[in-house]
Amino acid sequence: MSLESDDSLIQVPAPVRAGTAAPGCPAEQSSADVSGPSNSGFAEAAGEGQPAQILPPAPTVPATSDPAWNGWDVLRLILLTLVALFVGMFIVLLVAHWRIYPHTPLGEIAHIPLVAIAGQALAYLLILVYMYVLVTRERGRPDFLAAIHWNFPSNIALYVFAGFALSLGLQGLAHLLPIPKELPIDSFFRTPAEAWALGILSITLAPLMEELFFRGFLYPVLARGIGVTLAVFLTAVAFALLHGWQLGFSWGPVLVIFLVGLVLTMVRARKNSVAAGVVIHMAYNGTITVAMFAATDGFRHLEKLNQ
């Protein structure tokens, strides 16, 4: 597969080599100086016959790396995400034990889907704060949205439709693949409250944070190091692996998620826009959520999902 990017997505300005000065404005010359260059590095001052002082070289202009972060920053972001998930879950567990389930052991509370969803949402917010700090403070790029190539699309309806069409197309493909009757993600659809909570998360924070990490932080680092085509493929693979546990690592549904990630990363590469992927991702998840809402009579008959 060959993929060319139309945008300045991963163009890195050539660094200024050590010992070379960036071009500056030339010093003014008199008519006596224009006749030719001086081998000694001195120019005789007009009418005085005295050597003029050597002008200092123009200051070098530091190259601006794009992206401003590197692979180690991405690795640190992954590790801190794991920490944030633990911290978020722990905080929600304590609050739930204190306010809602005072007589239930913490181990049992941790298996309540609503608690897990709330802990994940809190972790997303914590890592979003760190993403902002990483870019604006640690890497000195005060315009966070510009640094991650947010670039909100002007024709939002087009990308909403793309997400809708992608969802319909891949759900049709899923009917041709071996999909288990029971998946780990199904445990989050036992009650209407759980279905509502996961549905809301899946069309708000989840696609936002996944696009920020995979298409905003991971993809440009890979593209700079190994090229666009391979970076698109590996980003889609990582995206599918993240969702693997929800799908029991069954190859059919994991393949569908891989194709979703492939399309989203290709959009990022072609349009130089993380926001475009966010819109498509939200529309994709939203289409599935609305379909489930309709099929279960407003999440009141969730048993229909397994029929």
C-alpha positions in Angstrom: 0.0 0.0 0.0 1.3 3.4 -0.9 0.1 6.5 0.8 1.2 10.0 0.1 0.4 13.0 2.3 -0.7 16.2 0.7 0.1 18.2 3.8 3.1 19.3 5.8 2.2 16.7 8.3 5.6 15.3 9.1 7.9 17.8 7.4 10.8 18.5 9.7 12.8 21.6 8.9 16.5 20.8 8.2 18.5 21.4 11.4 21.1 24.1 11.3 24.5 22.3 11.4 26.9 23.0 14.2 29.1 25.9 13.4 27.0 27.3 10.6 25.1 30.5 11.0 21.6 31.1 9.7 21.4 33.8 7.0 21.1 37.3 8.2 20.9 40.8 6.7 24.2 41.8 5.1 26.1 44.8 6.5 25.9 48.0 4.5 28.8 48.5 2.2 30.4 51.6 0.8 31.3 52.1 -2.8 34.9 51.1 -2.0 33.7 47.7 -0.6 31.7 46.6 -3.6 34.6 46.1 -5.9 35.3 42.6 -4.5 35.7 40.4 -1.5 38.6 40.8 0.9 40.7 37.7 1.5 41.8 38.9 4.9 38.3 39.3 6.3 38.8 43.0 6.7 37.4 45.9 4.6 39.1 49.2 4.4 37.0 52.0 5.7 36.1 54.5 3.0 38.5 57.5 3.0 40.4 56.4 6.1 42.5 53.4 5.2 41.8 51.7 8.5 40.6 48.1 8.8 37.0 47.8 10.0 36.1 45.3 12.7 34.9 41.9 11.7 31.1 41.6 12.1 29.9 38.8 14.4 28.0 36.0 12.6 24.3 36.2 12.6 22.7 34.1 15.4 21.7 30.6 14.5 18.0 29.9 14.2 17.1 26.7 16.1 15.2 24.1 14.1 11.7 23.5 15.2 10.9 19.8 15.4 7.5 18.5 14.2 6.3 16.8 16.2 7.9 18.5 19.2 7.9 15.3 21.2 9.7 12.0 20.5 9.4 8.3 21.0 10.4 8.5 24.7 7.7 11.0 25.3 5.2 8.6 23.8 6.5 5.8 25.9 6.2 8.0 29.0 2.7 8.9 28.0 1.8 5.2 27.8 3.2 4.6 31.3 1.5 7.6 32.8 -1.8 6.5 31.2 -1.5 3.2 33.1 -0.8 5.1 36.3 -3.8 7.4 35.6 -6.1 4.4 35.1 -5.0 3.0 38.4 -5.3 6.4 40.2 -8.7 7.1 38.5 -10.1 3.7 39.4 -8.8 4.0 43.0 -10.4 7.4 43.5 -13.7 6.2 42.1 -13.6 3.1 44.2 -13.1 5.1 47.4 -15.9 7.5 46.6 -18.2 4.6 45.6 -17.4 2.7 48.8 -17.9 5.9 50.9 -21.1 7.2 49.3 -22.9 4.4 47.5 -21.7 0.9 48.6 -20.5 1.4 52.2 -21.0 -2.3 53.1 -19.5 -3.8 49.9 -15.9 -4.9 49.7 -13.7 -2.9 47.4 -12.9 -6.0 45.3 -16.6 -6.4 44.5 -17.1 -2.7 43.8 -14.2 -2.8 41.3 -16.2 -5.3 39.2 -19.2 -3.0 38.9 -19.2 -1.7 35.3 -20.4 1.8 36.2 -17.5 2.2 38.6 -15.0 1.0 35.9 -16.5 3.5 33.4 -16.3 6.3 35.9 -12.7 5.4 36.7 -11.8 5.3 33.0 -13.4 8.7 32.4 -11.4 10.3 35.3 -8.2 8.7 34.0 -8.9 10.2 30.6 -9.2 13.7 32.1 -6.0 13.3 34.0 -4.0 12.2 31.0 -5.5 15.0 28.9 -4.0 17.4 31.4 -0.7 15.8 31.1 -0.8 15.9 27.3 -1.3 19.6 27.5 1.6 20.0 30.0 3.9 17.8 27.8 3.3 19.9 24.7 3.1 23.4 26.1 5.4 23.3 29.1 7.9 20.5 28.6 8.3 20.9 24.8 7.7 24.7 24.7 4.8 24.7 22.1 2.3 27.1 23.7 -0.3 26.5 21.0 -1.4 23.0 21.9 -3.9 22.5 19.0 -1.4 23.7 16.4 1.3 21.4 17.8 -0.9 18.3 17.5 -2.3 19.4 14.1 -5.9 19.6 15.4 -7.1 21.5 12.3 -10.8 21.3 12.7 -12.4 20.6 9.3 -14.6 23.2 7.7 -17.1 20.7 6.2 -18.0 18.7 9.4 -21.0 17.1 7.8 -18.8 15.3 5.4 -16.8 13.6 8.2 -19.9 12.8 10.1 -21.3 11.0 7.1 -17.9 9.3 6.6 -18.2 7.9 10.1 -21.8 6.8 9.6 -20.9 5.1 6.3 -17.8 3.5 7.8 -19.8 2.0 10.6 -22.5 0.6 8.3 -19.9 -0.9 6.0 -17.8 -2.5 8.7 -20.8 -3.8 10.5 -21.9 -5.5 7.3 -18.4 -7.0 7.0 -18.6 -8.2 10.6 -21.6 -10.4 9.6 -19.3 -12.3 7.3 -16.7 -12.9 9.9 -16.6 -15.3 12.9 -17.9 -13.1 15.8 -18.3 -14.8 19.2 -21.8 -14.7 20.7 -20.3 -13.4 24.0 -17.5 -10.8 24.2 -15.9 -9.2 27.3 -17.4 -5.8 26.3 -20.9 -7.3 26.7 -20.5 -7.3 30.5 -20.9 -3.5 30.3 -24.4 -3.9 28.8 -26.2 -5.7 31.7 -28.3 -2.8 32.8 -29.8 0.3 31.1 -27.6 2.6 33.3 -24.5 0.8 32.2 -25.5 0.9 28.6 -26.2 4.7 28.8 -22.9 5.4 30.6 -20.8 3.4 28.1 -22.7 4.8 25.2 -22.0 8.4 26.3 -18.4 7.7 27.0 -18.0 6.0 23.6 -19.1 9.1 21.7 -17.3 11.8 23.9 -14.1 11.2 25.9 -13.2 7.8 24.4 -12.8 8.8 20.8 -11.3 12.2 21.7 -8.5 10.6 23.8 -7.9 7.7 21.5 -7.5 10.1 18.5 -5.2 12.4 20.5 -2.9 9.5 21.5 -2.9 7.4 18.3 -3.2 10.0 15.6 -2.0 13.1 17.6 1.0 11.7 19.4 2.0 8.2 18.2 1.5 8.5 14.4 3.6 11.6 13.8 6.5 10.1 15.7 6.3 6.9 13.8 5.9 8.8 10.5 9.0 10.9 11.1 11.1 7.8 11.9 9.8 5.1 9.5 7.7 6.9 6.8 4.0 7.5 6.4 3.0 4.2 4.9 4.5 2.0 7.6 3.4 4.4 10.3 -0.2 4.3 9.2 -0.1 0.5 9.4 1.6 0.2 12.8 -0.7 2.9 14.3 -3.7 0.9 13.1 -2.2 -2.3 14.6 -1.6 -0.6 18.0 -5.2 0.8 17.9 -6.6 -2.7 17.3 -4.5 -4.2 20.1 -5.7 -1.6 22.6 -9.3 -2.9 21.9 -8.3 -6.5 21.8 -9.1 -7.2 25.5 -12.6 -5.9 25.0 -13.1 -8.3 22.1 -11.4 -11.4 23.7 -8.7 -11.0 21.0 -11.1 -12.8 18.6 -9.6 -12.2 15.2 -12.9 -11.2 13.5 -13.9 -8.2 15.6 -10.2 -7.3 16.1 -9.9 -7.1 12.3 -12.8 -4.8 12.1 -11.2 -2.5 14.7 -7.9 -2.6 12.8 -9.7 -1.4 9.6 -11.3 1.4 11.6 -7.9 2.4 12.8 -6.5 2.2 9.3 -9.1 4.5 7.9 -8.7 7.0 10.8 -4.9 7.1 10.4 -5.2 7.5 6.7 -7.5 10.5 7.2 -4.9 12.0 9.6 -2.2 11.5 7.1 -4.1 12.9 4.1 -5.9 15.8 5.8 -3.3 16.7 8.4 -6.1 16.9 10.9 -6.6 15.1 14.2 -10.0 16.7 14.6 -11.2 15.1 11.3 -10.5 11.7 12.8 -12.2 12.6 16.1 -15.4 13.5 14.2 -15.3 10.3 12.2 -14.6 8.3 15.3 -17.5 9.9 17.2 -19.8 9.3 14.3 -18.7 5.7 14.0 -19.3 5.0 17.6 -22.5 7.0 17.6 -24.0 5.0 14.8 -23.4 1.8 16.7 -24.8 3.3 19.9 -28.0 4.5 18.2 -28.4 1.1 16.5 -28.1 -0.6 19.8 -30.5 1.9 21.4 -33.1 1.2 18.7 -32.6 -2.6 18.8 -33.1 -2.8 22.6 -36.1 -0.4 22.9 -34.1 2.4 24.5 -31.7 0.0 26.3 -34.7 -1.5 28.2 -34.3 -5.0 26.7 -30.6 -5.5 26.5 -31.1 -9.3 26.2 -31.9 -8.7 22.5 -28.3 -7.9 21.9 -27.4 -11.6 22.2 -30.3 -12.9 20.1 
